[in-house]
Amino acid sequence: MAATISRPAMHTGAATAAERRSVDYVWAAARIAIGWVFLWAFLDKTFGWGFATPANRAWIEGGSPTTGFLKGTGEHALGGFFSSLAGQAWVDWLFMAGLLGVGLALILGVGTRIAAGAGSLMLVLMWAAELPLETNPFMDDHIIYSIVLIGLALAGAGATFGLGNLPIVRRNAWLK
């Protein structure tokens, strides 16, 4: 008599409602968490609360939110280009608007597609400024965050624990 090996049934159909809801909660948590990372960077750089930005280098005190990072890229492959952008007012304003806009959009769950695109662009530029990487040939947290942001956009993550279910958002695809 041959031995029979029992295997769990393979789930081949679409996700159950409970499974879908669980996945939605995970994407919502990721959306809010990454939104907070962007918003916190904006707040700390603006007010110099002493976490990454000391009070005397705060944006409201005349400090440049891009100088520290961009000046530190001088010895990297693209450092000449990126360090030349350091401290320019238009770069500071664009960077800070990006941090605020991406952070708020992700936390609120409105405009997550636009936020995912803008956030990914910002992250990929920061990644490029650090090439070659010191600890890995090509992968770092900037790329991982970018992948997660794209996942948020594709998953429609703004609809769970966000304003993505508002009628105006559902009628206007650019607000999703």
ChimeraX attribute file (.defattr): number of C-alpha atoms within 10 A of each C-alpha:
attribute: neighborCount
match mode: 1-to-1
recipient: residues
	/A:1	3
	/A:2	4
	/A:3	5
	/A:4	6
	/A:5	5
	/A:6	6
	/A:7	6
	/A:8	5
	/A:9	6
	/A:10	6
	/A:11	8
	/A:12	6
	/A:13	6
	/A:14	8
	/A:15	11
	/A:16	10
	/A:17	9
	/A:18	9
	/A:19	11
	/A:20	12
	/A:21	13
	/A:22	12
	/A:23	15
	/A:24	20
	/A:25	16
	/A:26	14
	/A:27	24
	/A:28	24
	/A:29	16
	/A:30	20
	/A:31	30
	/A:32	23
	/A:33	15
	/A:34	20
	/A:35	28
	/A:36	19
	/A:37	14
	/A:38	22
	/A:39	23
	/A:40	16
	/A:41	19
	/A:42	22
	/A:43	17
	/A:44	19
	/A:45	26
	/A:46	21
	/A:47	18
	/A:48	21
	/A:49	15
	/A:50	13
	/A:51	11
	/A:52	11
	/A:53	20
	/A:54	14
	/A:55	18
	/A:56	14
	/A:57	20
	/A:58	20
	/A:59	21
	/A:60	13
	/A:61	12
	/A:62	10
	/A:63	21
	/A:64	20
	/A:65	27
	/A:66	22
	/A:67	18
	/A:68	15
	/A:69	15
	/A:70	21
	/A:71	17
	/A:72	15
	/A:73	22
	/A:74	17
	/A:75	14
	/A:76	17
	/A:77	15
	/A:78	15
	/A:79	19
	/A:80	15
	/A:81	14
	/A:82	23
	/A:83	21
	/A:84	14
	/A:85	17
	/A:86	20
	/A:87	17
	/A:88	13
	/A:89	13
	/A:90	10
	/A:91	16
	/A:92	19
	/A:93	14
	/A:94	11
	/A:95	16
	/A:96	22
	/A:97	13
	/A:98	20
	/A:99	25
	/A:100	19
	/A:101	21
	/A:102	29
	/A:103	27
	/A:104	20
	/A:105	25
	/A:106	33
	/A:107	25
	/A:108	19
	/A:109	29
	/A:110	24
	/A:111	23
	/A:112	32
	/A:113	27
	/A:114	18
	/A:115	27
	/A:116	26
	/A:117	16
	/A:118	18
	/A:119	27
	/A:120	22
	/A:121	15
	/A:122	18
	/A:123	18
	/A:124	16
	/A:125	13
	/A:126	17
	/A:127	18
	/A:128	19
	/A:129	24
	/A:130	20
	/A:131	16
	/A:132	15
	/A:133	15
	/A:134	9
	/A:135	8
	/A:136	8
	/A:137	9
	/A:138	12
	/A:139	11
	/A:140	13
	/A:141	10
	/A:142	18
	/A:143	16
	/A:144	14
	/A:145	18
	/A:146	20
	/A:147	13
	/A:148	17
	/A:149	27
	/A:150	18
	/A:151	17
	/A:152	23
	/A:153	21
	/A:154	12
	/A:155	15
	/A:156	18
	/A:157	29
	/A:158	29
	/A:159	22
	/A:160	18
	/A:161	18
	/A:162	18
	/A:163	21
	/A:164	21
	/A:165	16
	/A:166	13
	/A:167	9
	/A:168	12
	/A:169	18
	/A:170	14
	/A:171	11
	/A:172	10
	/A:173	10
	/A:174	12
	/A:175	20
	/A:176	25
